[in-house]
Amino acid sequence: MEPLLTALIVVILILTLIFSRAAPALVFTSAMAACVMVGSIELQTALDKATNQGLITLILLILVSIGLERLPWLIDLAQSTVNRSLPRTLFNLSGMTMLFSAFVNNTAVVATLSGALRKNPYHAPSQILLPVSYAAILGGTLTLIGTSTNLIVSSFLEDVTGEGIAFFAFLPVALPAALAGLIAVLVMHRVLPAVDQPDIQINEFLIEMVVDENSQLIGNTIAENGLRDLGDLFLVELVRAGRLLTPVTPDERLAAGDRLIFSGDVSRVGMLERFHGLRSFAIDEGLLGANLTEVIMLPGSTILGRTIKECYFRSRFDAAVVGLRRDGERLSGRLGDIALRAGDSLMLAVGSDFLKRGNLSRNFLIIDNDVVSHRLPLKKSLPISLGLVAAITGSVLGWFPLVNGLMFLLLFMLALDLFSVAELRRRFPFEIWVIVASALAVAQAVIDSGLMALMMDQLSPSIASVSPFMMLLCIYVLTLVLTELMTNNAAAALMFPLSYALATSAGLAPMAFVMAVALGGSASFLTPFGYTTNLMVQNLGGYTRSDYLRFGWLVSLAFSSVVMFLLPRVFPLQ
C-alpha cells in the first residue's frame, strides 16, 4: 500500500508544481508531510535532510552573495564595456557576465547589472538584458557554485553516495556548451526588439486632484469622505503645503488646498470629479517623481499569489503601488485586486520609512540606483574578493571543504560590518532550504517505500531495449522540459531520484545522468519562468513571452547539442 500512496503523492506534487501557482516551498513541504503521514519515511529521517552538507553549502553561498553582490568590480567593468557597437557590447558583456557567474551566484550578478545596464546611453535595455541573463545562466553551469541547480544536484548525490560533485567537475562539458550558447546569443541578437524604456511619465500612473476652499470634504477623514477605495482608483499620496504624505492613512482629515494623488485606471478621472469641491490639477513632477521607485517581485517573495490588498502592502512596506507591468505590458484598473507574481514590475510611491524596512531585499529587486546603492569601498572590496578566492582555492586543493570556506567568509563579512545579523536573518533563503530538504525527504520516501524498486522492475524490459545514450537523452530532455514548466530547482529536485535509479538499474555509471539533470535544469532559454534571471529582466526590457522563444531556441539547441555530445565521452556510461 505504501508504494501506491507514495506514487500518488509524487504525481500530485508534479501536477501541482506545473499547473498551479502554489508556492513550491509549500508544495514540497506538504508532500514531505504526506510521506511521513503514510509511513513512507520516518520523521527523524526527514528532519535529518535539512542538515545535508550540500544544502548547507547552498545556503551559505546565498548568504555570502549578499556581500558579493555589493562589490564594485562588476558594475565598473560593465559600464566600461558598453559602447556604440551593439555586437561588441554584447560580446564583452556576455563574456564578463559568464566569468563572474561561474564564481558568484548568477542571480546576484544579474541583479547587480540590471539597473546600471538599463540606463546605458547607447542601446535599448531590450537589446542587452536578455543576452546578459542567458550569459549568466551559461556561466553558472561552469562550476559547483555558479548556480543553485548545481548545488542542489550535488546535495542529492551526497545524500545517496556520501560525496558531492567536485568544484570544477562541470567544466569539461559545460565550458564548450556555454561557448556554443554564447555564439548563438551573438548570432540571434538581431531578433530582439529595440524597445526604449522611457523615463517615468507620472501622468501614465497617477491622477492629481485638489480640494477647493469651499469643498464639503474639508474636515472629514479620508474614510468618511469615501476616498479610501474607489474600485479602479486608489488614494496613494497627499500633498499639503509642499509636504508629501504617503501612504495616506484612513483617518487623515482633509484641508483646503490638499492635493490628492490617485493611482489605478487614470481614464476614470470623471469618477473623482463627482466629489464636491474636487477638481483636477496638473501634477508637479518635481515633487512626486522623487519618491517613485521601481521594483521587481522576486521569486520566493512572501507576498506572491496574494493581492495588494490582502498582503497589506502599504503598511508592510510603507509604499503604495501606483503602476504594475507584467509580461511587458502595463496593467491598469483595480490594482488592489491583482494577485502579485514573480517578475512583476511595480512602480511604488514610497514613504520616508521605505528604505528602513527590513523586508525589502527578500521581496524586491530595487531598480532605481539613486534610491539604493550597495557599492562597497575599496578597503572592504579587496579583502572580500581575496577571501572568496581563498575559499574557492582551499576547496579545490582539498585543504578544507567548501562549506568551511564559505562559513569563514560569511563571518569575515560580518566582522567587516558589510551587513548586520538582522539583515542576514531577513535574507535567509528559507524557501530554498525548505524546498531542497523536503525534496530530499520525498526522494528518500520513494526509495524506502519500495516505489522506486517497483518502478524499475516494471521498466526493466523497456530499459533493456533502449540504448544508454537514448536513456541519457530522455533524462536531459525531460529535465529541460520540466525546467521550462516550473523552475530549475524544482525540476532538478524531481529528476535526480529518477535519473540515478534509472542509471543504476540499467547497470550504467550514474555520473553522466547526474550531470544531465544539473545541466538540463539550468538550460532555461525558452520561457521567462524557468529561471530567476529571466523573470528579473522580463519587464525591465519590455520582453514578451514570444521574445524568449524567438531569441532562445538557437541558444537552447546549441547548448544542448554540445552537452549531449560531450556527456557520454567525458563521463562514460559503462
C-alpha positions in Angstrom: 0.0 0.0 0.0 2.9 2.4 0.8 4.3 2.4 -2.7 0.9 3.3 -4.2 0.3 6.1 -1.7 3.8 7.4 -2.3 3.2 7.3 -6.0 0.0 9.3 -5.6 1.8 11.9 -3.5 4.6 12.3 -6.2 2.0 12.6 -9.0 0.1 15.3 -7.1 3.4 17.1 -6.3 4.4 17.2 -10.0 0.9 18.3 -11.2 0.6 21.0 -8.6 4.0 22.4 -9.5 3.2 22.5 -13.2 -0.5 23.6 -13.2 -0.9 25.7 -10.0 0.6 28.9 -8.7 1.1 27.5 -5.2 4.4 28.3 -3.7 6.9 25.5 -4.4 8.1 25.6 -0.7 4.5 24.9 0.4 4.0 22.1 -2.2 7.2 20.3 -1.3 6.7 20.6 2.4 3.1 19.2 2.0 4.5 16.3 0.0 7.1 15.6 2.7 4.5 15.7 5.4 2.2 13.4 3.5 5.0 10.9 3.0 5.6 11.0 6.8 1.9 10.5 7.5 1.6 7.4 5.2 4.7 5.9 6.7 6.9 6.2 3.6 9.7 7.8 5.6 10.4 8.3 9.3 10.0 11.8 10.7 13.6 11.9 12.1 15.0 10.8 8.7 13.0 13.6 7.0 14.3 16.1 9.5 17.9 14.9 9.0 17.7 16.0 5.4 17.7 19.7 6.5 21.3 19.4 7.5 22.7 17.8 4.3 26.1 19.3 3.8 25.4 20.2 0.2 22.3 22.0 1.2 24.2 23.9 3.9 26.8 24.9 1.3 24.0 26.3 -0.9 22.5 28.3 2.0 25.9 29.7 2.9 26.6 30.6 -0.7 23.4 32.6 -1.0 24.1 34.4 2.3 27.7 35.2 1.2 26.2 36.6 -2.1 24.7 39.4 0.0 28.2 40.8 0.3 29.5 39.7 -3.0 26.7 41.5 -5.0 28.0 44.8 -3.4 31.5 44.5 -4.9 32.1 47.4 -7.3 34.1 45.4 -9.9 31.2 44.0 -11.8 29.4 47.3 -12.4 32.6 49.2 -13.2 33.6 46.6 -15.8 30.1 46.5 -17.3 30.0 50.3 -17.7 33.4 50.3 -19.3 32.5 47.6 -21.8 29.3 49.3 -23.1 30.0 51.2 -26.4 28.2 52.2 -29.5 28.8 48.9 -31.3 26.0 46.5 -30.1 27.8 43.3 -31.2 30.9 44.3 -29.4 29.0 45.4 -26.3 27.2 42.1 -26.2 30.4 40.1 -26.7 32.2 42.0 -23.9 29.2 42.0 -21.5 28.3 38.3 -22.1 31.9 37.1 -21.6 32.3 39.2 -18.5 28.9 38.0 -17.1 29.8 34.4 -17.8 33.0 34.7 -15.9 31.5 36.3 -12.9 28.6 34.0 -12.8 30.9 31.0 -12.6 32.1 32.1 -9.1 29.3 34.4 -7.8 25.6 33.2 -7.7 24.3 34.2 -11.2 21.1 35.7 -9.8 23.1 38.1 -7.8 25.2 39.0 -10.9 22.1 39.9 -13.0 20.5 41.8 -10.1 23.7 43.9 -9.8 23.9 44.6 -13.5 20.2 45.2 -14.4 19.8 48.8 -13.1 23.1 50.0 -14.5 22.7 48.5 -17.9 19.1 49.7 -18.2 20.4 53.3 -18.1 23.2 52.9 -20.6 23.4 55.7 -23.2 23.8 53.7 -26.3 21.4 50.7 -26.5 17.9 49.9 -25.6 17.6 47.7 -22.5 15.7 45.1 -24.6 18.8 44.6 -26.7 21.1 43.9 -23.7 19.3 42.5 -20.7 18.1 39.1 -22.1 21.5 38.3 -23.5 23.0 39.1 -20.1 20.5 36.8 -18.4 21.4 34.0 -20.8 25.1 34.6 -20.3 24.6 34.4 -16.6 22.8 31.1 -17.0 25.6 29.7 -19.2 28.3 30.9 -16.8 26.5 29.5 -13.8 26.8 26.0 -15.3 30.7 26.1 -15.2 31.3 25.5 -11.5 29.6 24.0 -8.5 28.7 27.4 -7.0 27.7 29.2 -10.2 24.0 28.2 -9.9 21.8 26.8 -7.2 20.8 23.9 -9.6 24.4 22.5 -9.5 24.5 22.7 -5.7 21.0 21.1 -5.4 22.1 18.2 -7.6 25.3 17.9 -5.6 23.2 17.7 -2.4 21.2 14.8 -3.8 24.3 13.0 -4.9 25.9 13.5 -1.5 22.8 12.2 0.2 23.0 9.0 -1.9 26.7 8.3 -2.1 28.2 10.4 0.7 30.2 12.5 -1.7 29.1 15.5 -3.7 30.3 16.9 -7.1 33.8 18.4 -7.3 34.1 22.1 -7.9 35.2 22.1 -11.5 33.7 18.7 -12.5 31.2 20.5 -14.7 33.8 22.4 -16.7 34.8 19.8 -19.4 31.2 19.6 -20.6 29.8 23.0 -19.6 32.5 25.2 -20.9 32.3 24.1 -24.6 28.5 24.1 -24.3 28.5 27.6 -22.8 30.7 28.9 -25.6 28.3 27.4 -28.1 25.4 29.1 -26.3 27.3 32.4 -26.3 27.9 32.2 -30.1 24.2 31.6 -30.5 23.4 34.6 -28.3 25.6 36.8 -30.6 24.1 35.3 -33.8 20.5 35.8 -32.6 20.7 39.3 -31.0 19.1 40.9 -34.1 15.7 39.3 -33.3 15.4 41.2 -30.0 13.2 44.2 -30.2 14.8 47.6 -29.7 12.3 48.9 -27.1 13.4 52.0 -25.3 12.1 52.2 -21.8 11.3 55.9 -21.4 11.7 57.9 -18.3 8.9 57.7 -15.8 5.8 59.6 -17.0 3.9 60.2 -13.9 0.6 61.0 -15.7 0.6 57.4 -17.0 0.2 56.2 -13.5 -1.3 59.0 -11.4 -4.3 61.4 -11.2 -4.0 64.5 -9.1 -7.0 66.4 -7.6 -7.1 69.5 -5.5 -9.5 70.2 -2.6 -11.3 73.6 -3.2 -11.7 76.0 -0.3 -15.5 75.5 -0.2 -15.4 71.7 -0.5 -17.7 69.7 1.8 -14.9 67.2 2.1 -12.8 69.6 4.3 -12.6 68.5 8.0 -13.7 64.9 7.3 -11.4 61.9 7.2 -10.4 60.1 4.0 -12.6 57.2 5.1 -15.6 59.4 5.9 -15.4 61.0 2.5 -15.3 57.6 0.8 -12.0 58.3 -0.9 -10.1 55.3 0.5 -11.0 52.7 -2.1 -12.9 53.7 -5.2 -12.6 50.4 -7.1 -10.5 51.3 -10.1 -8.7 54.1 -8.2 -6.7 54.2 -5.0 -5.5 57.2 -3.0 -1.8 56.8 -2.6 -0.4 60.2 -1.7 -1.4 63.6 -0.3 0.5 66.8 -0.8 -0.1 69.5 1.8 1.8 72.8 1.8 4.6 71.3 -0.2 4.9 68.3 2.1 4.3 64.8 0.7 2.3 62.4 2.9 2.5 58.7 1.8 0.9 56.3 2.4 -2.3 58.2 3.3 -4.0 56.8 6.4 -7.8 56.4 6.5 -8.1 58.8 9.4 -6.2 61.7 7.8 -8.5 64.8 7.7 -8.6 66.9 4.6 -7.8 70.6 4.4 -8.4 73.2 1.8 -5.7 73.1 -0.9 -4.8 69.5 -0.3 -3.7 67.7 -3.4 -4.8 64.1 -3.6 -2.8 61.6 -5.8 -4.7 58.6 -7.1 -3.4 55.6 -8.9 -5.1 52.9 -11.0 -7.1 53.4 -14.1 -6.3 57.0 -15.0 -9.1 57.2 -17.5 -11.6 57.2 -14.6 -10.9 60.8 -13.7 -14.6 61.6 -14.1 -15.4 59.4 -11.0 -13.4 61.9 -8.9 -14.9 65.0 -10.3 -18.3 63.9 -8.8 -17.0 64.6 -5.3 -17.9 68.1 -4.1 -15.1 70.5 -4.4 -12.6 68.2 -6.1 -11.1 69.3 -9.3 -8.2 68.1 -11.4 -4.8 69.6 -11.0 -1.6 69.5 -13.0 0.9 67.1 -11.4 4.1 68.6 -10.1 6.6 66.0 -11.4 9.5 67.6 -9.5 7.9 66.8 -6.2 6.2 63.5 -6.9 8.9 61.9 -9.2 11.5 62.0 -6.5 9.6 59.4 -4.5 8.6 57.0 -7.3 10.7 53.8 -7.2 10.5 50.8 -9.5 11.0 47.3 -8.1 10.8 43.7 -9.4 9.0 41.0 -7.5 11.5 38.2 -6.7 10.7 34.5 -6.7 10.3 33.4 -3.1 8.8 36.7 -2.0 6.5 36.3 1.0 3.6 38.1 -0.8 3.5 36.2 -4.1 0.0 34.9 -5.0 -1.7 37.5 -2.8 -3.4 40.7 -3.9 -2.1 44.1 -2.9 -5.0 44.5 -0.5 -4.6 41.0 1.0 -0.9 41.5 1.9 -1.4 45.0 3.4 1.1 46.3 1.0 1.0 49.9 2.3 1.6 49.2 5.9 4.1 46.3 5.2 6.5 48.3 3.0 5.5 52.0 3.6 4.7 52.2 -0.1 1.7 52.3 -2.4 1.6 50.6 -5.8 0.8 53.1 -8.5 1.6 51.0 -11.6 2.2 47.4 -12.5 3.8 45.8 -15.5 3.5 42.1 -16.4 4.7 40.2 -19.5 5.9 43.5 -20.9 2.5 45.3 -20.6 1.1 47.7 -18.1 -1.9 46.6 -16.1 -4.5 49.2 -15.1 -7.8 49.2 -13.2 -8.3 47.6 -9.9 -4.6 47.2 -8.9 -5.5 46.2 -5.4 -7.3 43.1 -6.6 -4.4 41.9 -8.8 -2.5 38.9 -7.4 1.2 39.5 -7.5 3.5 37.2 -9.4 7.3 36.7 -9.6 8.8 39.0 -12.2 6.1 41.7 -11.8 7.4 45.2 -12.2 5.9 47.6 -9.6 6.0 51.4 -9.6 5.9 52.4 -6.0 5.2 55.7 -4.3 7.4 55.3 -1.3 7.2 56.9 2.2 10.1 58.1 4.3 10.4 54.7 6.1 10.5 52.7 2.9 14.3 52.1 2.9 14.3 51.4 6.6 12.1 48.4 6.2 13.9 45.1 6.7 11.9 43.1 4.3 12.8 44.8 1.0 15.7 42.7 -0.2 13.7 39.5 0.4 10.8 40.6 -1.7 12.1 43.0 -4.3 14.9 43.8 -6.6 15.1 47.6 -6.4 15.9 49.1 -9.9 16.4 52.8 -9.1 20.1 53.1 -8.4 19.6 56.6 -7.0 17.4 55.1 -4.2 19.6 52.1 -3.2 23.3 51.7 -3.5 25.2 48.7 -2.4 28.7 49.5 -3.7 31.5 48.8 -1.2 34.6 51.0 -0.7 37.9 49.6 -1.9 39.2 48.9 1.6 36.4 46.4 2.1 36.0 45.2 -1.5 39.6 44.0 -1.8 39.7 41.7 1.3 36.3 40.3 0.5 37.4 39.4 -3.1 40.6 37.8 -1.7 38.5 35.9 0.9 36.3 34.4 -1.9 39.4 33.4 -3.9 40.9 31.8 -0.7 37.6 29.9 0.0 37.5 28.5 -3.6 41.2 27.7 -3.8 41.3 25.9 -0.5 38.3 23.8 -1.5 39.7 22.9 -4.9 43.1 21.9 -3.5 41.4 19.8 -0.8 42.6 21.9 2.2 39.1 22.2 3.6 35.5 21.6 2.5 33.8 24.4 0.6 31.2 24.7 3.3 34.0 25.6 5.8 35.5 28.2 3.5 32.1 29.9 2.9 31.3 29.8 6.6 34.5 31.7 7.4 33.9 34.1 4.5 30.5 34.9 5.9 31.9 35.5 9.4 34.6 37.7 7.8 31.9 39.8 6.1 30.1 40.2 9.4 33.3 41.3 11.1 33.8 43.9 8.4 30.2 45.1 9.0 29.1 44.6 5.4 25.7 43.8 6.8 24.0 43.2 10.1 22.9 40.0 11.7 19.4 41.3 11.3 19.8 41.7 7.5 21.3 38.2 7.4 18.2 36.8 9.1 15.9 38.7 6.7 17.8 37.4 3.7 18.0 33.8 4.9 16.7 31.7 1.9 14.1 29.8 3.9 12.1 28.8 0.8 15.1 27.2 -0.9 16.1 25.4 2.3 12.6 24.0 2.7 12.3 23.0 -1.0 15.6 21.1 -1.1 15.2 19.5 2.4 11.7 18.4 1.6 12.7 17.1 -1.9 15.5 15.1 -0.3 12.9 13.6 2.1 10.4 12.8 -0.7 13.2 11.2 -2.7 14.1 9.0 0.3 10.5 8.1 0.8 10.3 7.0 -2.9 13.2 4.6 -2.2 12.2 3.5 1.3 8.6 2.7 0.4 9.8 0.4 -2.4 8.2 2.6 -5.1 11.5 3.1 -6.9 12.3 -0.6 -6.9 8.8 -1.4 -8.2 9.1 1.2 -11.0 12.4 -0.2 -12.1 11.1 -3.7 -12.1 8.2 -2.6 -14.3 10.6 -0.7 -16.6 13.3 -3.4 -16.8 12.0 -4.9 -20.1 11.8 -1.5 -21.7 15.2 -0.4 -20.3 16.9 -3.4 -21.8 15.7 -2.4 -25.3 16.8 1.2 -25.1 20.4 2.3 -25.7 22.3 4.0 -22.9 22.6 7.2 -24.9 18.8 7.3 -25.6 18.2 6.9 -21.8 20.6 9.8 -21.1 18.9 11.9 -23.8 15.5 11.3 -22.4 16.6 12.3 -18.9 18.2 15.5 -20.2 15.1 16.5 -22.3 12.6 15.7 -19.6 14.6 17.8 -17.1 14.8 20.7 -19.6 11.0 20.5 -20.3 10.2 20.5 -16.5 12.5 23.4 -16.0 10.6 25.5 -18.5 7.2 24.4 -17.0 8.1 25.0 -13.3 11.5 26.2 -12.1 15.1 25.0 -12.4 15.4 24.0 -8.8 12.1 22.1 -8.6 12.9 20.3 -11.9 16.4 19.2 -10.6 14.9 18.0 -7.3 12.3 15.9 -9.1 14.5 14.4 -11.7 17.6 13.4 -9.7 16.0 10.4 -8.0 14.6 9.1 -11.3 17.8 9.6 -13.2 20.0 8.0 -10.6 17.7 5.0 -10.1 17.4 4.5 -13.9 21.2 4.5 -14.4 21.9 2.1 -11.5 19.1 -0.3 -12.6 20.4 -0.4 -16.1 23.9 -1.1 -14.8 25.3 2.2 -16.1 27.6 4.6 -14.4 25.3 7.3 -13.0 27.6 10.4 -13.2 26.5 11.3 -16.8 22.9 11.1 -15.7 23.6 13.3 -12.7 25.3 15.9 -14.9 22.4 15.7 -17.4 20.0 16.7 -14.6 22.2 19.5 -13.5 22.8 21.0 -16.9 19.3 20.3 -18.2 17.9 22.0 -15.1 19.9 25.2 -16.0 19.1 25.2 -19.7 16.1 27.6 -19.5 16.2 29.7 -22.6 12.7 29.4 -24.0 10.4 31.0 -21.3 10.7 33.6 -18.6 9.5 31.2 -15.9 12.2 28.5 -15.7 15.0 30.7 -14.3 15.0 33.6 -11.9 17.2 35.8 -14.0 14.9 35.5 -17.0 12.0 36.7 -14.8 14.0 39.6 -13.4 14.8 41.1 -16.9 11.4 40.5 -18.5 9.7 43.8 -17.5 12.9 45.7 -17.3 13.5 45.0 -21.0 9.8 45.1 -22.0 10.0 41.5 -23.3 7.0 39.4 -24.3 6.9 35.6 -23.9 7.5 35.2 -27.6 10.7 37.1 -27.4 12.2 34.4 -25.3 11.2 31.7 -27.8 12.5 33.7 -30.8 15.8 34.5 -29.2 16.4 31.4 -27.1 15.6 28.5 -29.4 19.1 28.5 -31.1 20.8 29.1 -27.7 19.0 26.1 -26.3 19.7 23.9 -29.3 23.4 24.9 -29.4 23.9 24.4 -25.7 22.0 21.1 -25.5 23.7 19.6 -28.6 27.2 20.2 -27.2 26.1 18.8 -23.8 24.7 15.6 -25.2 27.7 15.2 -27.5 30.2 15.5 -24.6 28.5 13.9 -21.7 29.0 10.3 -22.6 32.5 11.0 -23.6 33.6 12.9 -20.5 31.5 10.7 -18.2 31.5 7.2 -19.8 28.2 5.4 -19.4 29.7 2.0 -18.8 
